[in-house]
Amino acid sequence: MTGIALDSATAGGALIQIERLSKLYEEGELRRAIFNEVNLTFQPGEFVVLLGNSGSGKSTLLNLISGIDQPSSGVIRINGVAITELDERSRTLLRRDQIGFVFQFFNLIPTLTVLENVTLPQELAGVSFPTAEKAALSLLEQVDLADRATTFPDKLSGGQQQRVAIARALAHDPQLVLADEPTGNLDEETGLKVLKILLNLTRSANKTLIMATHNPDIARSADRVLRVQEGHLVPVIMDEIR
């Protein structure tokens, strides 16, 4: 199965371009605008935090960028490829090959070991198991879980499971990592440790990280903070973050 080939971003060029993006939901006879004519870019290697109240559209934006959801109108391009114009199968292949996901509730497969969870994205992409295993073990070493490779997820703490999820998200070397409340199910101390690991791994590889969170401490670590508010994405000045 062949994935979507994306050209490398040109020097100084945006990895993601969002043009006149709108997303409407029907609620009975009412139409609710989650996003209204949004224009935005994300640069290679940038860490951007999305803030906003529950239901404001943070997760919706991540789903739109990944092609899981489709906009009502507008265009989203990743390295010049208009993912909003791809069919469902092509969007699925793009996600598989080019995007890593980190979720609040880990989403590990309970019947697979730690190593099997991390190698799964590569195997689905057609990578041989020896090659996938080598990359997975290297990542597990970096998240300090190499000694738990044969363990099943239910034997791990929440913080350990999220570290496995980070390794899985990065195993296929995606340019883009989308994280939806990745520390929301962890205590504060563990969450900050997990965040540090995620940032170190993405920054060292010059990956773009877009994270939805309620946590102002996480926002202070970002290159840029955007607040999802009344259908728009409003830049936030760091001094204003409480």
C-alpha positions as CSV (number, residue, x, y, z in Angstrom):
1,M,0.0,0.0,0.0
2,T,1.5,3.3,-1.0
3,G,1.3,6.4,1.1
4,I,1.0,10.1,0.2
5,A,4.4,11.5,-0.8
6,L,5.0,15.0,0.6
7,D,7.8,17.2,-0.5
8,S,10.0,18.7,2.2
9,A,9.0,22.2,3.3
10,T,11.0,24.8,1.6
11,A,13.4,27.0,3.7
12,G,11.3,29.4,5.6
13,G,8.1,27.9,4.2
14,A,5.1,26.9,6.2
15,L,4.5,23.2,6.9
16,I,0.7,23.8,7.3
17,Q,-1.3,26.5,5.5
18,I,-4.9,27.1,6.5
19,E,-7.0,29.3,4.2
20,R,-10.5,30.7,4.9
21,L,-11.3,27.6,7.0
22,S,-14.9,27.4,8.3
23,K,-16.6,24.6,10.2
24,L,-20.3,24.6,10.9
25,Y,-22.4,22.2,12.9
26,E,-26.1,21.7,12.6
27,E,-27.9,21.8,16.0
28,G,-31.6,21.3,15.3
29,E,-32.6,24.3,13.2
30,L,-29.5,26.3,14.3
31,R,-26.1,26.3,12.6
32,R,-23.2,26.7,15.0
33,A,-19.9,28.1,13.6
34,I,-16.9,26.5,15.3
35,F,-14.5,28.3,12.9
36,N,-15.3,31.2,10.7
37,E,-12.9,32.1,7.8
38,V,-9.7,31.2,9.7
39,N,-6.3,31.9,8.0
40,L,-3.3,30.5,9.7
41,T,0.2,28.9,9.1
42,F,2.4,26.6,11.2
43,Q,6.1,26.5,10.6
44,P,8.5,23.5,10.6
45,G,9.8,22.8,14.0
46,E,7.3,25.1,15.8
47,F,5.6,24.2,19.0
48,V,2.1,25.8,19.1
49,V,-0.4,25.5,22.0
50,L,-4.1,25.9,21.5
51,L,-6.0,27.2,24.5
52,G,-9.7,27.5,24.9
53,N,-12.7,26.5,26.9
54,S,-14.1,23.0,26.6
55,G,-16.1,22.8,23.4
56,S,-14.4,25.8,21.9
57,G,-13.0,23.8,19.0
58,K,-9.4,22.9,20.0
59,S,-9.9,19.2,19.3
60,T,-11.9,20.0,16.2
61,L,-9.0,22.0,14.7
62,L,-6.6,19.0,15.3
63,N,-9.1,16.7,13.6
64,L,-9.4,19.1,10.6
65,I,-5.6,19.4,10.3
66,S,-5.2,15.6,10.3
67,G,-8.1,15.1,7.8
68,I,-10.1,13.1,10.3
69,D,-12.8,15.7,10.0
70,Q,-13.6,17.8,6.9
71,P,-14.3,21.6,6.9
72,S,-17.5,23.2,5.7
73,S,-15.3,25.3,3.5
74,G,-11.7,26.4,3.1
75,V,-8.4,24.6,2.4
76,I,-5.8,23.0,4.5
77,R,-2.4,22.3,3.0
78,I,0.4,20.2,4.4
79,N,3.7,20.9,2.5
80,G,1.6,22.1,-0.4
81,V,-0.8,19.1,-0.5
82,A,-4.4,20.2,-0.1
83,I,-5.6,17.5,2.3
84,T,-9.1,18.9,2.1
85,E,-9.2,17.8,-1.6
86,L,-8.1,14.2,-0.9
87,D,-10.5,11.3,-0.8
88,E,-11.0,9.4,2.5
89,R,-8.5,6.7,1.7
90,S,-5.8,9.2,0.7
91,R,-6.3,11.1,3.9
92,T,-6.0,7.9,5.9
93,L,-2.7,7.1,4.2
94,L,-1.4,10.6,4.9
95,R,-2.2,10.3,8.6
96,R,-0.6,6.9,8.7
97,D,2.6,8.1,7.0
98,Q,3.0,11.7,8.0
99,I,1.3,12.5,11.3
100,G,1.8,11.3,14.9
101,F,-0.9,11.5,17.5
102,V,-0.7,11.7,21.3
103,F,-4.1,11.5,23.1
104,Q,-5.3,12.2,26.6
105,F,-6.2,8.6,27.3
106,F,-3.2,7.1,25.7
107,N,-5.2,4.8,23.3
108,L,-2.7,1.9,23.6
109,I,-3.9,-1.5,22.4
110,P,-4.2,-3.6,25.6
111,T,-3.6,-6.9,23.9
112,L,-0.2,-5.8,22.5
113,T,3.0,-5.4,24.5
114,V,4.7,-2.0,24.8
115,L,7.1,-2.9,21.9
116,E,4.2,-4.1,19.7
117,N,2.3,-0.9,20.3
118,V,5.3,1.2,19.2
119,T,6.1,-0.9,16.2
120,L,2.5,-1.0,15.0
121,P,2.4,2.3,13.0
122,Q,5.5,1.3,11.1
123,E,4.3,-2.2,10.4
124,L,1.0,-0.8,9.0
125,A,3.1,1.4,6.7
126,G,4.9,-1.7,5.4
127,V,8.1,-1.4,7.3
128,S,9.7,-4.8,8.1
129,F,9.6,-5.9,11.7
130,P,13.4,-5.9,12.3
131,T,13.6,-2.3,11.1
132,A,10.5,-1.2,13.0
133,E,11.8,-3.0,16.2
134,K,15.1,-1.2,16.0
135,A,13.5,2.2,15.8
136,A,11.0,1.3,18.5
137,L,13.6,0.1,20.9
138,S,15.6,3.3,20.3
139,L,12.6,5.4,21.2
140,L,11.7,3.3,24.2
141,E,15.3,3.9,25.4
142,Q,14.8,7.7,25.0
143,V,11.6,7.6,27.0
144,D,13.3,5.4,29.7
145,L,11.1,2.4,29.1
146,A,13.4,0.0,27.2
147,D,13.2,-2.4,30.1
148,R,9.4,-2.6,29.8
149,A,9.3,-3.6,26.1
150,T,7.6,-7.0,26.8
151,T,5.1,-5.5,29.3
152,F,1.4,-5.1,28.6
153,P,-0.1,-1.6,29.1
154,D,-2.2,-2.4,32.0
155,K,0.9,-3.1,34.1
156,L,2.2,0.5,33.5
157,S,1.4,3.7,35.4
158,G,-0.4,6.5,33.6
159,G,2.8,8.4,33.0
160,Q,4.5,5.3,31.6
161,Q,1.6,4.6,29.3
162,Q,1.8,8.2,28.0
163,R,5.5,7.8,27.4
164,V,4.8,4.7,25.3
165,A,2.2,6.7,23.4
166,I,4.8,9.4,22.7
167,A,7.2,6.7,21.4
168,R,4.4,5.3,19.2
169,A,3.6,8.7,17.8
170,L,7.2,9.3,16.8
171,A,8.1,5.8,15.6
172,H,7.3,6.4,11.9
173,D,9.2,9.7,12.0
174,P,6.3,12.1,11.2
175,Q,6.9,15.7,10.4
176,L,3.8,16.7,12.3
177,V,2.7,15.7,15.8
178,L,-0.8,16.5,17.1
179,A,-1.3,16.2,20.9
180,D,-4.8,16.5,22.4
181,E,-4.6,17.2,26.1
182,P,-1.7,14.8,26.5
183,T,-1.2,15.5,30.2
184,G,-4.9,15.9,31.0
185,N,-5.1,12.4,32.6
186,L,-1.9,12.8,34.6
187,D,-1.0,14.5,37.9
188,E,0.9,17.8,37.6
189,E,4.4,16.4,38.3
190,T,4.0,13.4,36.0
191,G,2.4,15.6,33.3
192,L,5.4,18.0,33.3
193,K,7.8,15.2,33.0
194,V,5.9,13.7,30.1
195,L,5.8,17.2,28.5
196,K,9.5,17.6,28.8
197,I,10.1,14.2,27.1
198,L,7.7,15.1,24.3
199,L,9.3,18.5,23.7
200,N,12.8,17.1,23.8
201,L,12.0,14.5,21.2
202,T,10.1,16.7,18.8
203,R,12.5,19.7,19.1
204,S,15.6,17.6,18.6
205,A,14.1,16.2,15.3
206,N,12.7,19.6,14.2
207,K,9.1,18.4,14.2
208,T,6.1,20.6,14.3
209,L,4.1,20.0,17.5
210,I,0.5,21.4,17.9
211,M,-1.0,20.8,21.3
212,A,-4.5,21.4,22.7
213,T,-4.4,22.0,26.4
214,H,-6.0,23.8,29.4
215,N,-2.7,24.0,31.2
216,P,-1.1,27.5,31.3
217,D,2.3,26.0,32.5
218,I,2.5,24.0,29.2
219,A,1.5,27.1,27.2
220,R,4.4,29.0,28.7
221,S,6.8,26.5,27.0
222,A,5.4,27.1,23.6
223,D,6.8,29.1,20.7
224,R,3.3,30.5,20.0
225,V,0.0,30.3,21.8
226,L,-3.4,30.7,20.1
227,R,-6.8,31.0,21.9
228,V,-9.8,29.4,20.2
229,Q,-12.5,32.0,20.7
230,E,-15.8,32.6,19.0
231,G,-14.8,31.0,15.8
232,H,-11.4,32.5,15.5
233,L,-7.8,31.8,16.6
234,V,-6.5,34.7,18.6
235,P,-2.7,35.1,19.3
236,V,-2.0,35.2,23.0
237,I,0.8,37.3,24.5
238,M,2.9,35.2,27.0
239,D,2.5,37.8,29.7
240,E,-1.2,37.4,29.6
241,I,-1.2,33.6,30.3
242,R,-2.5,32.9,33.8
